[in-house]
């Protein structure tokens, strides 16, 4: 049996990690900032409270590293929500099974209409998103959608329920470019309180999902936590620990990280830990300084002012014009969204803003040959 991230995770105490983060000294931060090559301990120093007074220096360094590695390019993508069916109870999510809302799964013809709308906006990179309902939207449904859309878009990634290795192999064979899977929180006990029912309540199965994706040879794996469920500093350290492990084991795979902050949704809870804008800026800079090769994505959950100012400081991809409900672009624009977005500007406006800042909005990065 292949080894997984679980032993690495279990060897790292949440409480001891928190103690290290909050006892970091300014001297340790400075040492990490001035290294040529940084490790996971340096990331811990850079996301600590002791690093906050050095945020300007971190932002400048993050800009330099990003420009050197990625140039002045920002990839644009959009989510395409296929279904809000879900068999889990997640207390923070609008799609949670216990929420009494109209459920919808797009048909092939509806998928085509939504895809054409996104294509008309200029998108060539899309993220297919569903709730977690194996019976309604399982691997056969995903494969059919990918087969239908791969002639329309240059790259297709998915954000769906965790699957078995064989499913990821089939999706990889179908030319899915990447899989996004979020642990939500790495605090095992807190995880249980937010996921009381459904397959998602299996903490270990979700924790080992990136291993199964890596074993399937997927081109890119995206990780992240739902910022607000637990202490963002500790959760982010465990996310980085996970990425560090994956990069060493599945070294041919690319990695990305996203920063979903807990946003309003029907029937949801308020954040336990509030993450301010300067906290998120610090986290983005910490990731970039620690890991120059990491792709960093920012969604429309963030408000326009923050997104405008973050462009030169570490991100490599941004969503635009997002709708978080199945059929939200054309078919059912008024249906319930998974969460509220903050930046409602159209994609063309985001592209123009990126260009105004001296960056290149990238609609099409590269294309898989079929």
DAVEN-V634180 format. One record per run of one state. SS is the DSSP state (~ for helix, > for strand, _ for the rest). FROM is the first residue (numbers start at 1). LEN is the number of residues. If there is no record, write none. Layout:
# DAVEN-V634180
ss;from;len
SS;FROM;LEN
SS;FROM;LEN
This chain:
# DAVEN-V634180
ss;from;len
_;1;5
~;6;5
_;11;3
~;14;9
_;23;3
~;26;8
_;34;6
~;40;7
_;47;2
~;49;22
_;71;2
>;73;11
_;84;5
>;89;1
_;90;15
>;105;1
_;106;2
~;108;14
_;122;3
>;125;6
_;131;8
~;139;11
_;150;5
>;155;5
_;160;5
~;165;9
_;174;4
>;178;3
_;181;3
>;184;1
_;185;3
~;188;7
_;195;2
>;197;1
_;198;1
~;199;3
_;202;1
~;203;5
_;208;1
~;209;7
_;216;4
>;220;4
_;224;1
>;225;1
_;226;1
>;227;1
_;228;4
~;232;18
_;250;4
>;254;5
_;259;2
>;261;1
_;262;15
~;277;14
_;291;4
>;295;4
_;299;5
~;304;10
_;314;3
>;317;3
_;320;27
~;347;10
_;357;3
>;360;3
_;363;8
